[in-house]
Amino acid sequence: MYKKLHYQGKLLIALILALALLLSFNTAGAAADDGGGTPTLTWTDLSYAKHLMRNYAFYQLNAQVLQANDVPELVKALQKTDLWAKYYTPEQFAAENIVHEGDYVGIGVYLIHDAAGRVTVAGSIAGSPAEKAELKNGDIIVKVDGVDMRGASMDDLRQALSGEENSLLTLVYERNGRATELLMNRKRIIVPSIEYWLLEGIIGYVAVEQFTMHTGEELAAAIKSLQKQGMKALMIDLRDCPGGVVDGAVDVSGLLAGEGPMVFYVGKDGWDEFRPVDQAPPLKMPLAVLINGETASAAELVAANVQDARNGVVIGEASFGKGVVQAMVSLPSGAGICFTMGKYISHGYQDIDQQGGVLPDIYLAGAEAQRHRAVAWLKEELTRPSYIKYYTDINGYSLGGTWQSGVAKALIQEGASYVPLKLTLTHLGWQIEERDGLLYANSQNRRLIVDITQQSLITGHGTQKLPALNNELYLPAALLRQYGYTVTWSNSERSVLIEK
């Protein structure tokens, strides 16, 4: 993977949320229209591109798109309505596929041109052949398989270093004026998309650079590693993350937000499809997600899904606001185009394109201030009990395993269980305010309103009468399930267990 291409790819991903399923062309007996109404037996780049525009382009086409004489001209015309449209040469398209897929076959080295135009090493990927060969920053690449690479382009180098997995190559590099020859094995390289470490011994910190097909499995491995190191809370940093492959964002959403549809697609003809996550165990720890104005595309989808699932807090500034979906499409020649196919909607039906971005739960500017606020919030959450347990036949309750004496208990009425309203919500971290005879309870984007005088819960369907005991109103325990809590009734103990 070349550093130059890596950063070009990063810039591109800032503009797109690439579909993981790339469209492909059919060269076997396909009938195509080259724009003039004449059928042909095989696709050309231009006829296939026009076919895609007619059938899949999300934005309205102008006449110049379908009248174009070549694909670069078509894309230039398309850019008048589709800001994200782009054309790639075969070499550029192959390089971009590496960025999006997140893996390739090579030696795992980052390369740049130095001030003298020489190809030099700028780093290597952990565990790669380049790292094992101890290539160092500043080493000058001289030859690959006997071909002189001095003055070569990055595309030439990519072609030279790529090949079949486990095939051999001979690399000559120069360090401190001395040339060294290495026999190396090409390997499949997973390009890292995240960095992670432990903060203050208990908070896992994960920064997502971009989303690839492997980001979900990378994050799962990072969480497992951090838990072994003693992680009790998790911070996901999506600031300045430009997005990437939607499958990676869906996988990450499953890890952070749980089960269910994590993205809905709206195409040119309306609602198209959705992508679910099945059997995702909930993240049983406090979660904070950091965003800013450069958090874009797939990164915005993840932040919105965490918000929608009420499984964590989003801290920072409003995100970039790109909620449209592009496809990276291979053309018959090996060249490629990128164009908008539709928009995406989050787990909880946030239309990020229409609303102009994701609004954080806690709005705060400044990178250090955001990180410190996230640490403080996570520490505060860690002090809260993991569960509350009430009994119908015993006064008092268990708060995370610590017994609390008092008159609080669970009630059973008409087969339904009830728990003390203010006491329970306060222990769960809700903010409670009373004014004008009403009680307002808020937690992130969750809210409850109670008419104290009428002793009733106000809902969209009207009001629901609440029981009272010892001057305390009681809340239906089952209602808490709607807010993401686990509620369990035990017949043997005659108890109600409420877990985060």
PADO-980663 format. One line per 3 residues: number of its first residue (from 0); their letters; for each residue x, y, z of C-alpha. Coordinates in nm, 3 decimals. Layout:
REM PADO-980663
NUM> a> X Y Z | ...
This chain:
REM PADO-980663
0> myk> 0.000 0.000 0.000 | 0.157 0.331 -0.103 | 0.124 0.627 0.128
3> klh> 0.059 0.865 -0.160 | -0.230 0.651 -0.285 | -0.344 0.605 0.072
6> yqg> -0.392 0.977 0.122 | -0.546 1.023 -0.221 | -0.790 0.749 -0.122
9> kll> -0.861 0.918 0.208 | -0.950 1.239 0.029 | -1.183 1.050 -0.202
12> ial> -1.358 0.870 0.082 | -1.434 1.208 0.238 | -1.668 1.256 -0.053
15> ila> -1.832 0.915 -0.077 | -2.001 0.637 0.112 | -1.907 0.353 -0.121
18> lal> -2.136 0.056 -0.169 | -1.961 -0.263 -0.066 | -2.125 -0.444 -0.355
21> lls> -1.958 -0.300 -0.665 | -2.157 -0.305 -0.986 | -1.990 -0.495 -1.269
24> fnt> -2.031 -0.519 -1.641 | -2.130 -0.820 -1.850 | -1.928 -0.872 -2.165
27> aga> -2.085 -1.201 -2.271 | -2.351 -1.139 -2.531 | -2.484 -0.820 -2.367
30> aad> -2.683 -0.584 -2.584 | -2.597 -0.219 -2.525 | -2.702 0.122 -2.657
33> dgg> -2.416 0.354 -2.743 | -2.638 0.662 -2.726 | -2.739 0.655 -3.087
36> gtp> -2.991 0.374 -3.056 | -2.770 0.114 -3.229 | -2.751 -0.217 -3.040
39> tlt> -2.409 -0.376 -3.000 | -2.307 -0.722 -2.884 | -2.074 -0.606 -2.608
42> wtd> -2.050 -0.312 -2.374 | -1.806 -0.028 -2.431 | -1.701 0.201 -2.148
45> lsy> -1.926 0.475 -2.283 | -2.233 0.260 -2.353 | -2.211 0.097 -2.013
48> akh> -2.167 0.431 -1.834 | -2.475 0.571 -2.012 | -2.669 0.258 -1.923
51> lmr> -2.581 0.312 -1.557 | -2.683 0.677 -1.572 | -3.023 0.600 -1.723
54> nya> -3.103 0.328 -1.470 | -2.930 0.418 -1.146 | -2.827 0.787 -1.128
57> fyq> -2.996 0.947 -0.827 | -2.974 1.309 -0.938 | -3.156 1.441 -1.242
60> lna> -2.947 1.409 -1.558 | -2.883 1.694 -1.796 | -2.878 1.630 -2.171
63> qvl> -2.499 1.663 -2.192 | -2.451 1.345 -1.987 | -2.617 1.115 -2.241
66> qan> -2.475 1.309 -2.537 | -2.113 1.275 -2.417 | -1.858 1.131 -2.660
69> dvp> -1.641 0.961 -2.396 | -1.661 0.872 -2.026 | -1.447 1.163 -1.893
72> elv> -1.677 1.401 -2.079 | -1.982 1.219 -1.938 | -1.852 1.248 -1.582
75> kal> -1.769 1.617 -1.626 | -2.129 1.680 -1.737 | -2.261 1.466 -1.452
78> qkt> -2.070 1.673 -1.196 | -2.306 1.965 -1.265 | -2.576 1.783 -1.068
81> dlw> -2.375 1.514 -0.885 | -2.100 1.673 -0.676 | -1.948 1.334 -0.595
84> aky> -1.908 1.200 -0.951 | -1.554 1.101 -1.052 | -1.369 0.919 -1.329
87> ytp> -1.072 0.684 -1.274 | -0.816 0.548 -1.512 | -0.761 0.171 -1.481
90> eqf> -0.457 0.234 -1.259 | -0.644 0.480 -1.037 | -0.943 0.248 -1.008
93> aae> -0.726 -0.046 -0.901 | -0.564 0.172 -0.635 | -0.900 0.294 -0.504
96> niv> -1.026 -0.062 -0.475 | -0.738 -0.132 -0.238 | -0.849 0.161 -0.021
99> heg> -1.211 0.048 -0.013 | -1.155 -0.324 0.028 | -0.894 -0.268 0.297
102> dyv> -0.666 -0.549 0.180 | -0.427 -0.625 -0.104 | -0.137 -0.854 -0.191
105> gig> 0.206 -0.697 -0.151 | 0.477 -0.635 0.109 | 0.293 -0.384 0.332
108> vyl> 0.509 -0.076 0.285 | 0.415 0.293 0.268 | 0.615 0.482 0.005
111> ihd> 0.658 0.847 -0.088 | 0.867 1.054 -0.329 | 1.128 1.258 -0.141
114> aag> 1.240 1.609 -0.237 | 1.484 1.459 -0.490 | 1.209 1.253 -0.657
117> rvt> 1.337 0.923 -0.517 | 1.096 0.656 -0.391 | 1.154 0.618 -0.018
120> vag> 1.002 0.414 0.262 | 0.764 0.612 0.488 | 0.656 0.323 0.712
123> sia> 0.532 -0.034 0.714 | 0.224 -0.221 0.833 | 0.256 -0.426 1.150
126> gsp> 0.323 -0.793 1.079 | 0.388 -0.733 0.708 | 0.687 -0.864 0.508
129> aek> 0.822 -0.506 0.500 | 0.821 -0.485 0.881 | 0.975 -0.830 0.917
132> ael> 1.249 -0.731 0.669 | 1.314 -0.425 0.890 | 1.272 -0.171 0.614
135> kng> 1.310 0.174 0.773 | 1.187 0.524 0.703 | 1.412 0.687 0.446
138> dii> 1.526 0.365 0.275 | 1.545 0.430 -0.100 | 1.382 0.176 -0.331
141> vkv> 1.623 0.102 -0.618 | 1.494 -0.209 -0.798 | 1.205 -0.456 -0.791
144> dgv> 1.265 -0.789 -0.968 | 1.557 -0.635 -1.156 | 1.356 -0.336 -1.285
147> dmr> 1.503 0.005 -1.201 | 1.251 0.197 -0.987 | 1.442 0.524 -0.957
150> gas> 1.205 0.791 -1.081 | 0.916 0.542 -1.119 | 0.556 0.652 -1.065
153> mdd> 0.351 0.522 -0.775 | 0.133 0.328 -1.020 | 0.443 0.156 -1.160
156> lrq> 0.556 0.067 -0.808 | 0.215 -0.069 -0.712 | 0.219 -0.296 -1.016
159> als> 0.574 -0.413 -0.942 | 0.511 -0.495 -0.576 | 0.171 -0.659 -0.632
162> gee> 0.125 -1.014 -0.755 | 0.005 -1.357 -0.651 | -0.010 -1.430 -0.279
165> nsl> 0.306 -1.610 -0.157 | 0.494 -1.530 -0.481 | 0.855 -1.413 -0.443
168> ltl> 1.007 -1.079 -0.538 | 1.358 -0.939 -0.522 | 1.386 -0.591 -0.371
171> vye> 1.697 -0.374 -0.378 | 1.702 -0.074 -0.142 | 1.966 0.176 -0.043
174> rng> 2.042 0.293 0.312 | 2.321 0.535 0.398 | 2.468 0.488 0.050
177> rat> 2.481 0.109 0.077 | 2.260 -0.113 -0.143 | 2.098 -0.426 0.004
180> ell> 1.913 -0.702 -0.184 | 1.619 -0.885 -0.022 | 1.420 -1.189 -0.131
183> mnr> 1.065 -1.128 -0.007 | 0.733 -1.312 -0.006 | 0.417 -1.126 -0.112
186> kri> 0.139 -1.162 0.146 | -0.222 -1.055 0.177 | -0.209 -0.733 0.375
189> ivp> -0.497 -0.600 0.585 | -0.463 -0.221 0.583 | -0.532 -0.097 0.940
192> sie> -0.833 0.136 0.960 | -0.828 0.198 1.337 | -0.587 0.278 1.618
195> ywl> -0.656 0.200 1.981 | -0.511 0.215 2.331 | -0.617 0.240 2.695
198> leg> -0.676 0.574 2.871 | -0.635 0.605 3.248 | -0.632 0.227 3.282
201> iig> -1.008 0.181 3.232 | -1.123 0.369 2.919 | -1.068 0.211 2.579
204> yva> -0.993 0.469 2.309 | -1.050 0.374 1.943 | -0.985 0.620 1.659
207> veq> -1.136 0.521 1.322 | -0.934 0.658 1.032 | -1.171 0.529 0.763
210> ftm> -1.420 0.247 0.711 | -1.314 -0.055 0.505 | -1.457 -0.403 0.465
213> htg> -1.246 -0.507 0.766 | -1.322 -0.227 1.014 | -1.588 -0.430 1.197
216> eel> -1.357 -0.724 1.261 | -1.075 -0.485 1.355 | -1.297 -0.313 1.612
219> aaa> -1.417 -0.648 1.752 | -1.053 -0.754 1.801 | -0.966 -0.416 1.955
222> iks> -1.253 -0.440 2.205 | -1.146 -0.792 2.303 | -0.786 -0.678 2.350
225> lqk> -0.885 -0.370 2.551 | -1.113 -0.576 2.776 | -0.820 -0.805 2.857
228> qgm> -0.625 -0.492 2.954 | -0.898 -0.384 3.196 | -1.129 -0.165 2.985
231> kal> -1.452 -0.068 3.165 | -1.578 0.202 2.923 | -1.527 0.276 2.552
234> mid> -1.462 0.596 2.356 | -1.496 0.586 1.974 | -1.331 0.883 1.801
237> lrd> -1.494 0.958 1.462 | -1.362 1.313 1.439 | -1.209 1.388 1.098
240> cpg> -1.313 1.040 0.980 | -1.418 1.085 0.616 | -1.632 0.770 0.594
243> gvv> -1.574 0.475 0.362 | -1.739 0.143 0.288 | -2.096 0.105 0.411
246> dga> -2.053 -0.264 0.504 | -1.780 -0.162 0.747 | -2.012 0.099 0.901
249> vdv> -2.294 -0.156 0.934 | -2.062 -0.406 1.107 | -1.939 -0.138 1.349
252> sgl> -2.297 -0.027 1.416 | -2.382 -0.383 1.513 | -2.099 -0.388 1.767
255> lag> -2.196 -0.052 1.917 | -2.572 -0.024 1.867 | -2.695 -0.385 1.869
258> egp> -2.932 -0.569 1.636 | -3.171 -0.452 1.366 | -3.159 -0.266 1.034
261> mvf> -2.857 -0.035 1.044 | -2.906 0.141 0.711 | -3.198 0.198 0.476
264> yvg> -3.136 0.294 0.111 | -3.355 0.530 -0.090 | -3.289 0.509 -0.465
267> kdg> -3.415 0.717 -0.755 | -3.748 0.531 -0.742 | -3.793 0.547 -0.364
270> wde> -3.719 0.302 -0.080 | -3.493 0.028 -0.210 | -3.340 -0.202 0.053
273> frp> -3.196 -0.223 0.404 | -2.905 -0.400 0.569 | -2.962 -0.563 0.908
276> vdq> -2.731 -0.685 1.181 | -2.841 -1.014 1.337 | -2.746 -1.159 1.675
279> app> -2.532 -0.866 1.790 | -2.471 -0.890 2.167 | -2.520 -0.550 2.334
282> lkm> -2.210 -0.361 2.444 | -2.233 -0.391 2.823 | -2.033 -0.078 2.909
285> pla> -2.062 0.302 2.887 | -1.998 0.432 2.535 | -1.904 0.782 2.414
288> vli> -1.869 0.875 2.045 | -1.679 1.188 1.936 | -1.775 1.375 1.616
291> nge> -1.695 1.707 1.451 | -1.760 1.895 1.128 | -1.530 1.661 0.935
294> tas> -1.707 1.344 1.050 | -1.865 1.236 0.722 | -2.064 0.972 0.543
297> aae> -2.020 0.620 0.688 | -1.887 0.773 1.012 | -2.205 0.979 1.042
300> lva> -2.413 0.665 0.995 | -2.238 0.497 1.290 | -2.282 0.803 1.515
303> anv> -2.652 0.827 1.422 | -2.707 0.455 1.487 | -2.553 0.476 1.835
306> qda> -2.778 0.774 1.902 | -3.086 0.597 1.765 | -3.023 0.284 1.971
309> rng> -2.971 0.498 2.283 | -2.662 0.292 2.354 | -2.420 0.577 2.419
312> vvi> -2.366 0.951 2.412 | -2.247 1.151 2.107 | -2.020 1.443 2.199
315> gea> -1.874 1.721 1.982 | -1.999 1.938 1.698 | -2.252 1.884 1.418
318> sfg> -2.114 1.641 1.158 | -2.045 1.705 0.788 | -2.395 1.616 0.664
321> kgv> -2.336 1.379 0.373 | -2.616 1.125 0.356 | -2.597 1.014 -0.006
324> vqa> -2.455 0.688 -0.140 | -2.211 0.635 -0.425 | -2.120 0.326 -0.626
327> mvs> -1.767 0.254 -0.746 | -1.827 0.091 -1.084 | -1.580 -0.101 -1.299
330> lps> -1.601 -0.036 -1.674 | -1.505 -0.290 -1.944 | -1.159 -0.139 -1.997
333> gag> -1.074 -0.158 -1.626 | -1.136 0.213 -1.577 | -1.405 0.316 -1.332
336> icf> -1.658 0.578 -1.235 | -1.811 0.690 -0.910 | -2.164 0.834 -0.903
339> tmg> -2.451 0.884 -0.660 | -2.712 0.607 -0.652 | -2.927 0.721 -0.362
342> kyi> -2.937 0.834 -0.002 | -2.921 0.646 0.325 | -3.134 0.658 0.638
345> shg> -3.009 0.550 0.983 | -3.137 0.284 1.223 | -3.377 0.532 1.383
348> yqd> -3.474 0.698 1.053 | -3.241 0.997 1.067 | -3.214 1.146 0.718
351> idq> -2.862 1.283 0.751 | -2.866 1.444 0.408 | -3.189 1.632 0.477
354> qgg> -3.107 1.733 0.835 | -2.757 1.850 0.741 | -2.562 1.619 0.969
357> vlp> -2.578 1.447 1.306 | -2.636 1.677 1.604 | -2.445 1.562 1.913
360> diy> -2.614 1.489 2.245 | -2.355 1.711 2.413 | -2.246 2.006 2.197
363> lag> -1.889 2.112 2.262 | -1.611 2.266 2.050 | -1.238 2.202 2.080
366> aea> -1.064 1.867 2.042 | -0.916 1.850 2.394 | -1.234 1.978 2.558
369> qrh> -1.435 1.711 2.374 | -1.203 1.432 2.483 | -1.197 1.549 2.846
372> rav> -1.578 1.575 2.849 | -1.606 1.221 2.712 | -1.369 1.089 2.979
375> awl> -1.566 1.268 3.251 | -1.899 1.138 3.119 | -1.770 0.781 3.099
378> kee> -1.630 0.795 3.453 | -1.961 0.931 3.579 | -2.146 0.648 3.405
381> ltr> -1.914 0.393 3.564 | -2.022 0.512 3.907 | -2.384 0.431 3.826
384> psy> -2.516 0.087 3.924 | -2.539 -0.175 3.653 | -2.880 -0.283 3.780
387> iky> -3.165 -0.214 4.023 | -3.367 -0.494 4.179 | -3.696 -0.443 4.360
390> ytd> -3.904 -0.702 4.549 | -4.280 -0.707 4.598 | -4.264 -0.861 4.947
393> ing> -3.958 -0.682 5.089 | -3.902 -0.313 5.163 | -3.572 -0.193 5.025
396> ysl> -3.387 -0.275 4.704 | -3.053 -0.389 4.560 | -2.852 -0.123 4.380
399> ggt> -2.581 -0.296 4.177 | -2.546 -0.556 4.454 | -2.553 -0.309 4.745
402> wqs> -2.864 -0.327 4.963 | -3.053 -0.002 5.013 | -3.284 0.012 5.314
405> gva> -3.615 0.194 5.293 | -3.978 0.154 5.197 | -3.926 0.130 4.821
408> kal> -4.060 -0.191 4.670 | -4.219 -0.325 4.352 | -4.596 -0.326 4.302
411> iqe> -4.810 -0.573 4.111 | -5.140 -0.451 3.966 | -5.354 -0.643 3.718
414> gas> -5.062 -0.871 3.630 | -4.819 -0.584 3.557 | -4.520 -0.482 3.769
417> yvp> -4.448 -0.122 3.872 | -4.136 0.042 4.019 | -4.079 0.375 4.202
420> lkl> -4.066 0.640 3.927 | -3.830 0.915 4.050 | -3.606 0.681 4.249
423> tlt> -3.556 0.443 3.954 | -3.497 0.712 3.691 | -3.254 0.900 3.916
426> hlg> -3.044 0.586 3.971 | -3.046 0.526 3.592 | -2.900 0.873 3.535
429> wqi> -3.209 1.061 3.414 | -3.241 1.434 3.480 | -3.567 1.514 3.660
432> eer> -3.735 1.854 3.684 | -4.073 1.955 3.823 | -4.258 2.268 3.708
435> dgl> -4.619 2.378 3.673 | -4.749 2.053 3.816 | -4.559 1.839 3.565
438> lya> -4.256 1.616 3.605 | -4.008 1.611 3.314 | -3.753 1.329 3.296
441> nsq> -3.478 1.334 3.030 | -3.185 1.110 2.938 | -3.008 1.189 2.609
444> nrr> -3.289 1.182 2.352 | -3.528 0.993 2.582 | -3.799 1.175 2.773
447> liv> -4.100 1.116 2.996 | -4.369 1.360 3.111 | -4.587 1.293 3.415
450> dit> -4.886 1.496 3.537 | -4.820 1.493 3.911 | -5.161 1.632 4.005
453> qqs> -5.352 1.378 3.799 | -5.099 1.103 3.879 | -5.078 1.003 3.512
456> lit> -4.817 0.942 3.244 | -4.861 1.161 2.935 | -4.810 0.970 2.608
459> ghg> -4.882 1.022 2.241 | -5.193 0.809 2.288 | -5.330 1.012 2.576
462> tqk> -5.269 0.954 2.948 | -5.208 0.646 3.160 | -5.301 0.641 3.529
465> lpa> -5.009 0.559 3.759 | -5.034 0.387 4.101 | -4.879 0.548 4.409
468> lnn> -4.733 0.422 4.736 | -4.591 0.626 5.025 | -4.631 0.948 4.823
471> ely> -4.423 0.804 4.537 | -4.564 0.755 4.189 | -4.489 0.420 4.027
474> lpa> -4.388 0.355 3.666 | -4.473 0.043 3.459 | -4.151 -0.157 3.460
477> all> -4.219 -0.286 3.108 | -4.213 0.075 2.979 | -3.838 0.088 3.046
480> rqy> -3.780 -0.171 2.773 | -3.874 0.098 2.519 | -3.576 0.300 2.642
483> gyt> -3.318 0.026 2.597 | -3.322 -0.135 2.943 | -3.360 -0.505 3.015
486> vtw> -3.651 -0.575 3.251 | -3.686 -0.925 3.404 | -3.956 -1.057 3.637
489> sns> -3.870 -1.348 3.869 | -4.164 -1.558 3.992 | -3.956 -1.740 4.250
492> ers> -3.818 -1.420 4.407 | -4.118 -1.205 4.317 | -3.872 -0.942 4.203
495> vli> -3.819 -0.699 3.914 | -3.465 -0.664 3.777 | -3.379 -0.356 3.565
498> ek> -3.046 -0.365 3.383 | -2.876 -0.114 3.152
